[in-house]
Amino acid sequence: MMLMFSLAAVLSTASSDAFVTVTPYSRIIHTTGDVTLTSSGSDDNNEPVFYDDFGDADFGGSSTSSMPSQLMSNLSSRMSDTKNLEATYDAKLARNWRRGNWGVRGFGLEKTSASGKPAIVSVVAAPTSSASVDISLPQDKALGEDRKVAVGRSDGSIFIIQLGSEYLTSFVSVSNPDEPATSQWMDAADVEDRSNNDRPKTKFGDGGKVSDATASQQQQQPQPFQVIHQFQATEKEEPIHNLVYHDTIEGIQLICTAAGESGAIKIWSLDTSESNSHGEELVAALVDVHSSKIVSLKAMVIPSHHAAADERNVLFSASSDGTVALHDLDKKGELIFSCQCIDKVKNVGQVTCADVSNPTAWDGGCDENDRDVIFLGTSSGYVVGYVAEELMTAAASSEISDEVCPVPSIQFRAHGNDSGAGEAVTAIRCGGHGTIPNTAAPTVGTSRMTSKILLTGGEDGAVKQWEILAQQSTFGVRLEHWPRMSSQRMKRRHHLFKGHHGAVTSISQQSKYDSSKFLTSGNDGSIRVWSATNGEELFTMDGFTSFVSSLACLGRDLLVTDGSGQYVCVHDFSIDDDLEAGYDLDW
């Protein structure tokens, strides 16, 4: 893969406008074993230039030409330069994340909805993809320059925004002349141009013709953010509080939304063609599965080697009454299974948050005994976990129903104590591979697996890190947590993190390949970045006008957040210069 990337870097230097440029007067003739390039340009002799695919190979004789050796030398040099650039970029990102050095830009939407009610950004979501090795950590997917983010608002509207480099792009709603009953969102600068000239201006060039100098100037100008899709997801302008933006195996873009208190879930398909960039279709409305507020929506992939199903895109949902469900996104949200996973008799409270560990979708490093695990956080401070495969198998054999609560694979008190004060688990995050190795010799009938990281945030502002170990036996998978008591410590990890004043609202990681740090947000209107190894608070990001409910990482360099009213902030950690003073976001 490195070779392909480096070759792309080498070839891309041939033209700044395209990956490979072929002149209008050239022909490429490919024959078995050889490649002949013939040009009908201005060369008088017009002789074919012959390249031998194996000219640089030594099959016991000596090479008769120095050209292949020179090409290989140039290629090696370019590959070395590319590798050094990658190392320099990685070092810069690590340094900026460690020091708290970043730049800020963003975009804003109007303060009011179509009906005139106040409207703010309620949730942002990074795109996930079935092509990503770990669906729960989409920021590690190789992302192009046209990175997008999904935005949900308190009026029930959804926006897909292509990120730009402009410091601030303000969008306003204007009437659509083709469809008077609808409106479209435009860059405020374009709206001003339209009002002055009754049509948008071309910002560069004259009469649609762009000179080379102007084109170069245009490339250097900051690119504005763009609205790619927009639609109303709710009829009663209910606030969007859960949002999934997913690319399926077939390349279809899906938006999954949950709004209000009803427990209804809607699945939308987006038309990505240029001719209909604002098209959306309601694929399914799932109204009979949950009867209370949705607390979690997650996209995951069950690969082909999974025992319970073929490879497919799956939507996980959980509601406050303890109902969990899996929906087949490849079959318009068809219900795979649902059950009531919280036993009210045991008094573990309502479900407040949930996440899914999806190691079976990882590449290469997945143990054959690893299982997808559903973790639920409750209002009484408990964490309850279920192996997804066991739930699906039991549901298929009618061993569980809404009246029969399945036995959890793990259940422990993560926050609070028996007094009941400030004990709710308000945020939960599966953090990838743990640090406890598979060194213990298994007993007869069991096998010890490598641990996984679980991060939880509490109502009191505390954040805790856990190692979850799995033990496979003849009776199924049993999960264990560490540390088991408050007096116990973790050898390679820190357990307790304190800094937030108020409930923790979200937990995220900058990269699944770098588990040395993680991010949290809280009701105190701050984002804190922590060292997972020693518990140190690396830096704090504040200045938000309200609490931050979403931490959307786009690659290792960008963090997208809400918490600023009608604005969305893009925090860029790829900047070159150290910032001695903070940003004054006078938006």
C-alpha positions in Angstrom: 0.0 0.0 0.0 2.9 2.3 0.7 4.3 1.6 -2.8 1.0 2.6 -4.4 0.8 5.8 -2.3 4.3 6.8 -3.2 3.8 6.1 -6.9 0.7 8.3 -6.8 2.8 11.0 -5.2 5.4 10.7 -7.9 3.0 10.7 -10.8 1.0 13.6 -9.3 4.0 15.8 -9.8 3.5 15.6 -13.5 0.6 18.0 -13.4 -1.0 20.2 -10.8 -4.4 19.8 -12.4 -4.7 16.1 -12.8 -3.3 12.8 -11.7 -2.0 11.8 -15.1 -2.2 14.2 -18.1 -2.2 12.9 -21.7 -1.9 15.5 -24.5 -4.6 15.5 -27.2 -2.1 14.4 -29.8 -0.7 11.3 -28.0 -1.5 7.6 -28.3 -0.7 4.9 -25.8 -0.2 1.4 -27.3 0.1 -1.5 -24.9 1.5 -4.8 -26.0 2.2 -7.9 -23.9 5.5 -7.5 -22.1 6.3 -4.1 -23.6 4.9 -0.6 -23.6 5.3 1.6 -26.7 4.5 5.3 -26.3 4.0 7.1 -29.6 3.6 10.8 -29.9 2.4 12.7 -33.0 3.6 16.1 -31.7 6.1 18.4 -33.2 9.0 15.9 -33.3 10.1 15.5 -36.9 11.3 11.9 -36.8 8.1 10.8 -35.0 9.8 7.6 -33.9 8.2 5.4 -31.3 9.8 5.5 -27.9 10.3 2.0 -26.7 10.1 0.9 -23.0 11.0 -2.6 -21.9 9.0 -3.7 -18.8 11.8 -5.9 -17.8 14.7 -3.8 -18.9 15.9 -3.2 -15.3 15.7 -6.8 -14.3 18.9 -8.8 -14.1 18.4 -12.4 -15.3 22.0 -13.4 -15.2 23.2 -10.8 -17.7 24.0 -7.1 -17.6 21.7 -4.3 -18.4 22.3 -2.7 -21.8 20.8 0.7 -20.8 21.2 3.0 -17.9 17.8 4.5 -18.3 15.9 1.9 -16.2 18.5 2.3 -13.4 18.1 6.1 -13.5 14.3 5.8 -13.3 14.5 3.4 -10.4 16.9 5.8 -8.7 14.5 8.7 -9.2 11.6 6.6 -8.0 13.5 5.5 -4.8 14.4 9.2 -4.2 10.7 10.3 -4.6 9.6 7.4 -2.3 12.1 8.4 0.3 11.0 12.1 0.1 7.4 11.1 0.5 8.2 8.9 3.5 10.1 11.8 5.1 7.2 14.1 4.5 4.8 11.7 6.1 7.1 11.3 9.1 7.3 15.1 9.4 3.6 15.5 9.1 3.0 12.8 11.8 5.5 14.5 14.1 3.8 17.8 13.6 0.3 16.4 14.4 1.7 14.6 17.5 3.4 17.8 18.7 0.3 20.0 18.2 -2.0 17.5 20.0 0.5 17.3 22.8 0.9 21.1 23.2 -2.6 22.1 22.4 -1.8 24.0 19.3 -4.6 24.3 16.7 -6.4 26.7 14.4 -10.1 27.4 14.2 -12.5 28.0 11.4 -16.1 27.2 10.8 -19.5 28.0 9.4 -22.8 29.3 10.6 -26.5 28.8 9.8 -29.3 31.2 10.5 -30.6 31.6 14.1 -34.2 30.8 13.2 -36.0 27.9 11.6 -38.4 28.1 8.6 -41.2 28.9 11.0 -39.4 31.6 12.8 -38.4 29.7 15.9 -34.9 29.8 17.3 -32.7 27.1 15.9 -29.2 25.9 17.0 -26.9 23.1 16.0 -27.8 20.1 18.2 -25.5 17.4 16.9 -22.6 16.8 14.4 -21.5 13.5 13.0 -18.4 12.3 11.1 -19.0 10.0 8.1 -18.5 6.3 8.7 -17.9 3.8 6.0 -18.0 0.0 5.5 -14.6 0.4 3.8 -13.1 1.7 7.1 -11.3 -1.0 9.2 -13.2 0.1 12.3 -16.6 1.6 11.9 -16.7 2.9 15.5 -13.6 5.0 14.7 -14.2 6.6 11.3 -11.5 9.2 11.7 -8.9 6.6 10.8 -10.4 6.1 7.3 -8.3 7.6 4.5 -10.2 10.8 3.8 -9.9 13.0 0.7 -9.7 16.7 0.6 -13.5 17.1 0.1 -14.3 16.0 3.6 -17.9 16.3 4.8 -19.7 16.4 8.0 -23.4 15.9 8.9 -25.2 18.5 11.0 -28.5 18.2 12.9 -30.4 21.2 14.2 -32.9 21.8 17.0 -35.6 22.5 14.3 -35.3 19.0 12.9 -33.3 20.0 9.8 -30.3 18.1 8.4 -27.3 19.5 6.5 -24.4 17.8 4.8 -21.5 20.3 4.7 -18.3 20.1 2.6 -15.6 21.6 4.7 -13.6 24.5 3.4 -10.6 26.5 4.4 -12.3 29.9 4.8 -12.2 31.3 8.3 -16.0 31.7 8.4 -18.7 30.9 5.9 -22.2 32.2 6.9 -25.2 30.5 5.2 -28.6 32.1 4.8 -31.9 30.7 3.6 -33.3 32.1 0.4 -36.4 31.3 -1.6 -36.0 28.8 -4.4 -37.4 30.4 -7.6 -38.0 27.0 -9.2 -40.0 25.7 -6.2 -41.6 28.6 -4.3 -42.6 26.3 -1.4 -39.0 25.5 -0.6 -35.8 27.4 0.1 -32.1 26.8 -0.4 -29.1 27.7 1.8 -26.4 29.8 0.2 -23.2 31.4 1.2 -24.0 34.9 2.5 -21.4 36.4 0.0 -23.2 34.7 -2.9 -26.5 36.0 -1.7 -25.1 39.5 -1.6 -23.8 39.1 -5.2 -27.2 37.9 -6.3 -29.0 40.8 -4.7 -26.7 43.3 -6.5 -26.7 41.7 -9.9 -29.8 39.6 -9.8 -27.6 36.6 -10.3 -24.4 35.2 -8.6 -21.2 36.9 -9.6 -18.1 35.0 -10.8 -15.5 35.9 -8.2 -12.7 35.4 -10.7 -12.3 35.9 -14.4 -14.2 37.8 -17.0 -17.1 36.5 -19.0 -16.5 33.0 -17.7 -12.9 33.0 -19.0 -10.2 32.5 -16.4 -6.6 33.4 -17.1 -3.7 31.5 -15.8 -2.8 34.2 -13.3 -6.4 34.4 -12.1 -6.6 30.6 -11.8 -3.5 30.6 -9.7 -4.9 33.4 -7.5 -8.2 31.4 -7.2 -6.4 28.4 -6.0 -4.7 30.4 -3.3 -7.9 31.9 -2.0 -9.5 30.2 1.0 -12.3 27.9 -0.1 -15.7 28.5 1.4 -17.7 25.7 3.1 -20.5 24.3 0.9 -24.0 22.9 1.6 -24.1 19.6 -0.3 -27.5 18.4 1.0 -30.3 19.9 3.1 -33.7 18.5 4.1 -36.2 18.5 6.9 -36.1 15.2 8.9 -39.0 15.9 11.3 -42.5 17.3 10.7 -42.9 19.0 14.1 -39.5 20.6 14.1 -38.3 18.3 16.9 -34.6 18.6 17.7 -32.2 16.0 16.2 -30.3 14.4 19.1 -28.8 11.3 17.4 -27.3 11.2 13.9 -25.5 8.7 11.8 -23.8 9.5 8.4 -22.9 6.2 6.7 -21.5 5.0 3.4 -22.7 1.4 2.8 -20.8 -1.4 1.1 -22.5 -0.5 -2.2 -21.5 3.1 -1.9 -24.9 4.5 -0.9 -24.9 7.4 1.5 -27.4 7.0 4.4 -28.5 9.4 7.1 -30.1 7.9 10.2 -31.8 10.2 12.6 -33.6 10.2 15.9 -35.5 13.2 17.3 -37.8 13.9 20.2 -39.0 11.5 22.8 -41.0 9.0 20.7 -38.2 6.5 19.9 -38.8 6.8 16.1 -35.8 6.3 13.8 -35.7 7.5 10.2 -33.3 6.3 7.5 -32.7 8.5 4.5 -30.8 7.8 1.3 -29.0 10.7 -0.3 -28.7 11.2 -4.1 -25.0 11.9 -4.7 -25.3 12.8 -8.4 -24.2 16.3 -9.4 -27.5 16.9 -11.2 -29.5 16.3 -8.0 -27.2 17.3 -5.1 -30.1 18.1 -2.8 -32.1 15.0 -3.4 -33.0 12.7 -0.5 -35.4 9.8 -0.1 -37.0 8.4 3.1 -36.0 4.8 3.0 -37.7 3.7 6.3 -39.4 5.0 9.4 -38.8 2.6 12.3 -41.6 3.4 14.7 -42.5 0.1 16.3 -39.2 -0.9 17.9 -38.6 1.7 20.6 -41.2 3.5 22.7 -38.9 6.0 24.5 -36.1 8.4 23.7 -33.3 7.1 21.6 -30.0 7.4 23.5 -27.6 5.9 20.9 -27.4 5.2 17.2 -24.3 3.5 15.9 -23.3 2.1 12.5 -21.4 -1.1 12.5 -20.4 -3.9 10.1 -20.8 -7.6 10.6 -18.2 -9.2 8.3 -18.6 -12.4 6.3 -16.5 -14.4 8.8 -19.0 -13.6 11.5 -20.9 -16.7 12.6 -24.3 -15.1 12.8 -24.6 -13.4 9.5 -23.1 -12.5 6.1 -21.2 -9.2 5.7 -23.7 -6.4 6.0 -24.2 -2.9 7.2 -26.0 -2.8 10.6 -27.5 0.0 12.6 -27.5 -0.4 16.4 -30.1 1.5 18.4 -30.8 1.8 22.1 -33.5 3.7 24.0 -33.8 4.9 27.6 -36.2 2.0 28.5 -33.5 -0.5 27.9 -34.6 -1.7 24.5 -31.7 -2.5 22.1 -32.0 -3.4 18.5 -30.0 -4.2 15.4 -31.4 -3.1 11.9 -30.1 -4.3 8.5 -29.2 -1.2 6.6 -28.9 -3.2 3.4 -32.5 -4.2 3.6 -34.1 -0.8 4.3 -33.7 -1.0 8.1 -35.2 -4.5 8.4 -35.2 -5.5 12.1 -32.6 -8.2 12.9 -33.5 -8.5 16.5 -34.6 -6.4 19.5 -35.0 -7.1 23.2 -35.4 -5.5 26.6 -31.9 -5.7 28.1 -32.5 -3.9 31.4 -34.3 -5.8 34.1 -36.3 -3.3 36.2 -36.3 -5.8 39.2 -32.5 -5.4 39.5 -32.9 -1.6 39.8 -30.0 -0.7 37.5 -32.0 2.3 36.2 -32.8 3.7 32.8 -30.3 3.5 29.9 -28.6 6.9 29.5 -25.9 6.1 26.9 -24.6 3.1 24.8 -21.8 2.1 22.4 -20.7 -1.0 20.5 -17.3 -2.5 20.4 -17.0 -3.8 16.8 -13.6 -5.6 16.6 -14.8 -8.2 14.0 -14.7 -5.3 11.5 -11.0 -4.5 12.2 -8.3 -5.5 9.8 -5.8 -8.2 10.6 -5.4 -7.7 14.3 -8.7 -9.3 15.3 -8.5 -12.4 17.4 -10.8 -15.1 16.0 -12.4 -15.3 19.4 -13.2 -11.6 19.6 -16.9 -10.7 19.7 -18.9 -7.5 19.1 -20.1 -6.3 22.5 -22.9 -3.9 23.3 -22.3 -1.7 26.4 -25.1 0.2 28.1 -24.6 3.0 30.7 -27.4 3.5 33.2 -28.8 6.2 35.4 -27.8 4.3 38.6 -24.1 4.2 37.6 -24.0 0.7 36.2 -22.4 -0.6 33.0 -24.2 -3.6 31.4 -22.7 -5.5 28.5 -24.0 -8.1 26.1 -22.2 -10.1 23.4 -24.2 -9.2 20.2 -23.8 -12.6 18.6 -25.3 -14.3 21.7 -28.3 -11.9 21.7 -28.9 -12.5 18.0 -28.7 -16.3 18.4 -31.0 -16.2 21.3 -33.5 -13.9 19.5 -33.5 -16.2 16.5 -34.3 -19.2 18.6 -37.0 -17.3 20.6 -35.1 -17.7 23.8 -35.6 -14.0 24.6 -38.5 -11.7 24.3 -39.7 -8.3 25.6 -40.8 -10.0 28.8 -37.6 -12.1 29.3 -34.4 -10.3 30.1 -31.3 -12.0 28.9 -28.4 -12.6 31.3 -25.7 -9.9 30.7 -22.1 -11.0 29.9 -20.9 -8.2 32.3 -22.5 -5.9 34.8 -20.7 -3.6 37.3 -21.0 -0.3 39.0 -18.8 2.3 37.2 -19.9 5.5 38.8 -21.4 6.6 42.1 -22.1 4.6 45.2 -25.0 3.2 47.1 -25.9 6.8 48.2 -27.2 7.4 44.7 -25.7 11.0 44.5 -24.4 12.0 41.1 -24.0 8.4 40.0 -25.4 8.2 36.4 -23.2 7.1 33.5 -23.7 9.9 31.0 -21.2 9.0 28.3 -19.6 5.7 27.2 -17.0 4.9 24.5 -15.3 1.7 23.3 -11.6 2.5 22.9 -10.1 -0.3 20.9 -7.4 -2.7 21.9 -6.3 -2.8 25.6 -2.9 -3.3 27.2 -3.3 -6.6 29.0 -1.6 -9.3 26.8 -2.8 -12.8 26.1 -0.2 -14.4 28.4 -2.3 -16.4 30.9 -2.4 -20.1 30.2 -6.1 -21.0 29.7 -7.8 -23.6 31.8 -9.5 -26.5 30.3 -12.5 -25.4 28.3 -11.6 -21.7 28.3 -9.4 -19.3 26.4 -8.1 -15.9 27.5 -8.3 -13.0 24.9 -6.6 -9.7 24.7 -8.3 -6.9 26.7 -10.3 -4.0 25.2 -10.5 -0.4 26.5 -13.8 1.1 27.8 -14.2 4.7 28.7 -17.0 6.0 30.8 -18.1 9.5 31.9 -20.2 10.3 34.9 -22.8 12.8 36.1 -20.3 14.1 38.6 -17.8 15.0 35.8 -15.4 12.0 36.5 -14.0 10.0 33.6 -12.9 6.4 34.1 -10.9 4.0 32.0 -11.4 0.3 32.2 -9.8 -2.8 30.7 -12.4 -5.4 29.6 -11.3 -9.0 29.4 -13.2 -11.8 27.7 -13.1 -15.4 28.7 -14.5 -18.0 26.3 -16.0 -21.1 27.8 -18.4 -23.8 26.9 -21.3 -21.6 28.2 -20.4 -18.6 26.1 -18.3 -15.5 26.6 -17.9 -14.0 30.0 -16.6 -10.5 30.3 -14.6 -9.1 33.3 -13.5 -5.6 34.1 -10.4 -4.2 35.6 -9.9 -2.6 38.1 -12.5 -4.4 40.1 -12.1 -2.3 43.2 -11.3 1.3 43.9 -8.1 0.4 45.6 -6.7 -1.4 42.6 -4.6 0.3 39.9 -3.8 -0.2 36.3 -0.2 -0.8 35.3 0.0 0.8 31.9 -3.1 3.0 32.1 -4.6 5.6 34.3 -8.0 4.9 35.8 -9.6 8.1 37.1 -9.6 11.5 35.3 -11.0 14.6 37.1 -11.5 18.0 35.6 -15.0 18.6 34.3 -17.5 20.5 36.4 -20.8 18.8 35.6 -21.8 15.8 33.6 -19.6 14.4 30.9 -21.5 14.6 27.6 -19.3 12.9 25.0 -16.0 10.8 24.7 -14.0 10.4 21.6 -10.5 9.4 20.4 -8.3 11.2 17.9 -7.2 7.9 16.4 -7.7 4.2 17.1 -4.0 3.7 16.2 -3.0 6.2 19.0 -4.8 5.2 22.2 -2.4 7.3 24.3 -4.9 10.1 24.5 -8.7 10.8 24.3 -11.1 13.7 24.4 -14.1 14.5 26.6 -16.7 17.2 26.6 -19.0 18.3 29.4 -21.9 20.4 30.5 -19.4 23.0 31.7 -18.8 24.0 28.1 -15.3 22.7 27.8 -13.4 20.0 25.8 -10.5 18.3 27.6 -7.7 16.2 26.1 -6.3 13.6 28.4 -3.2 11.4 28.5 -4.5 7.9 28.9 -1.3 6.6 30.4 -0.6 9.0 33.2 -4.0 10.8 33.6 -2.6 14.2 32.8 -4.9 16.8 31.3 -2.9 17.9 28.2 -5.0 21.0 27.5 -8.5 22.4 27.6 -10.6 23.9 24.8 -13.2 26.3 26.0 -15.0 29.4 24.9 -18.2 27.6 23.8 -21.5 29.3 24.4 -23.2 26.1 25.7 -22.3 22.5 26.4 -20.7 20.4 23.7 -22.7 17.3 22.8 -20.7 16.0 19.8 -17.0 15.3 19.2 -16.6 14.4 15.5 -13.0 13.6 14.5 -12.3 13.8 10.7 -8.9 12.3 10.2 -6.1 12.9 12.7 -6.0 16.6 12.1 -9.6 17.9 12.3 -12.1 18.0 15.2 -15.6 19.2 14.5 -17.8 20.4 17.4 -21.1 22.0 18.2 -21.8 24.0 21.4 -21.6 27.4 19.7 -25.3 28.1 18.9 -25.9 28.2 15.2 -22.2 27.8 14.5 -20.1 24.7 13.9 -16.4 24.9 14.8 -13.6 23.1 12.9 -10.4 22.7 15.0 -7.4 22.1 12.8 -4.3 20.5 14.4 -2.3 20.5 11.1 -1.2 24.1 11.4 2.6 24.9 11.1 3.2 27.8 13.4 2.8 27.7 17.2 0.0 30.0 18.4 1.0 32.3 21.3 -2.5 33.7 21.8 -5.9 32.1 21.6 -8.6 32.8 19.0 -11.3 35.3 19.6 -14.3 33.8 17.8 -16.3 37.0 17.4 -19.0 35.4 15.3 
